[in-house]
């Protein structure tokens, strides 16, 4: 079930969601989506797709870079896809309370690392 636009907009302003912008792997055009995130102490950000069908995740996998906006602050990141125990741990931290991480975070999980200024 998709979240109503007004609710997503409110959650974005409050910093509960982030806006990710990735270059499309086929079109070459920038694509933007609202996503769940968790900012880590080291400055990296964990993000995950609910399933393999999410295009932003496929595009991020192909591009390896993105722009992330949290509470109006935008920064560039490089992406590292997680697997194994690291993926499971990240999925648990991103899953809603009382949810099964295997079901709510069924797609790829990434650690976004702040990109070096170019």
N, C-alpha and C positions, 0 to 999 in steps of 0.2 A: 504494500500500500504506500503510495507516494504522499509525502508530507505537504500540507497546504502551503502555498507560496508565502503567505503572511507569517506563518510559523517559522519557515526556513529563514526568511529575512530577519526575523527577530533573533533567532538563534545565531545567525551569522554576526549580527551587530554585538551580541553579548559574548562572542568568542567561543560559543559552544560548538560551532561548525567552522570550517575553513573553506576558502574558495581556492581550488587548484586550477591552474591554467597550464595546459600541455599542448605541444604541437601535434596535430593529427598525423598518424603514421601513414595514411593514404593521401589525405587532402593537403597536408603541409600547412593547414590553417590552425590558428590557436583555438583550442576548445576549453571551455571552463565548466566546472561542476562543483557543487557543494558536497563536502565530505566530512566524516568524523575524523578527529585527530587527537593525538596526545603529545603534548610538548614535553620533552625529556629534560632533565637537569643539564645535560651536556649541550643543549641547544638543538639537538636533532628532533625530528618530529615523526611519530609513527602514524601511518595512514593505512587503511585497508578497504578493500572492495567487498561488498556483500556476496559477490559471485563473479565467475569468469566472464560474464556477459557485459560487465561495466566497461565502456569504451575508454574512459579516462585511464583506467588501470592498464589496458592494452597499449594505449598510447604512451603512458609513462614507461612501461617495460621497453618499448621500442626506442623512445627518445633518451631515457636516462636522466633527463633534466626536467624541471618544472618551476613554476612561480607559485608561491603560496601566499594567500592573504588571510591574516588573522587579526580581527579587530581593527581593520583598516590599514594595517602595516603589511607591506608586501616585500618579500625577499625571494631570491633565487636559491634553488636547492638542486643537488644531485641525488639520484635515487639508487638505493640498493635493495633489491628484493630479498626478503628473508625466507629461510626454509628451516625445516627441522625444529629443534627445541626453541630456537630463537623466534621462529614464526609463531609457534604455539604460545609462548610467553607474551609476545606482542598482541596476538589475537585475544588472549584473556584480558589484557589491560584495555583493549578497545571495545570489547563486548559490553552491551548494556548489563546492568546489575541483574543477577538471577537468570541470565540467558546462557545457553550453551554456546561457547565460542566457536565450536566446530560448525554449528548451524548458522549463527549470526554473522560470522566472518568466514565465509566459505571461499572467498576469492583470494587474490594475491595480497600480501602484506608487504609494505615498504618502509624502510627507514630513510627519511629525507635528511640530508646532511647539508648545512649551509654551504653554498658554493663560494669559492674564492672569487673576489672581485677580479674582473678581466680588464 
